[in-house]
């Protein structure tokens, strides 16, 4: 995987927002919203996929992750303003956007709030609203427990996450093994492949380079009401979900399909939570078609 340069802008409130760009830098712009915990380093190791598609992938660190400044008390609907300012700084008027896993709600918020600028959206194993009946159906018990820590006080979350990060720093390989144990069998096999293994290890480490405040706040955001109804999203939304995903089950995608007026479904058999990597080119090609 080639080294990608870190870039920065200063937002109107004085915060630094870090991001990377890769692919065809003169191509069609696609903003990628990373998962949790992850960072601007989240991407497929084969750069030729997006280069050949003519796509320019722009991936920001969310507040408190990687090199982006923490934003106290942020909500889901604060994030589209950061994306709009980044797009303005890059001279981009119209763009596609996709969010992976915990990045899904942020992509949905952008679709709602920046409808005049966004051409298409993809929710890729994207977490749905969690303040609804049966929101956790079909999710593994371990993942339900992880999400429901969002009901804890934020200070307690930070302390628990600090202990986890220390353990991961001491033994990164065990941390990846522990993560694989929570995934599907297909995911676990994918994580063993050297080209993916290195990338997963690097971007997760990067997520907490400046502590756990961003991660703790993120968990609170994910379990909170979104502040808008997905039914109010008017732009086309691609839904990519895999049958064997233990973290974000297909019922979450079906919920979006029932709510959002203009969806393009991609409900695939087998797979798992990390299978956006297997379908990377298809996801991006659909967004820029």
Secondary structure, 3 states (H helix, E strand, C coil): CCCCCCEEEECCCCCEEEEEEEECCCCEEEEEECCCCCCCCCCCCCCHHHHHHCEEEEEECCCCCCCCCCCCCCCHHHHHHHHHHHHHHCCCCCEEEEEEHHHHHHHHHHHHHCCCCEEEEEEECCCCCCCCCCCCCCCCHHHHHHHHHHHCCHHHHHHHHHHHHHHHHHCHHHHHHHHHHCCCHHHHHHHHCHHHHHHHHHHHHHHCCCCCHHHHHHHHHHHCCCCCCHHHCCCEEEEEEECCCCCCCHHHHHHHHHHCCCEEEEEECCCCCCCCCCCHHHHHHHHHC
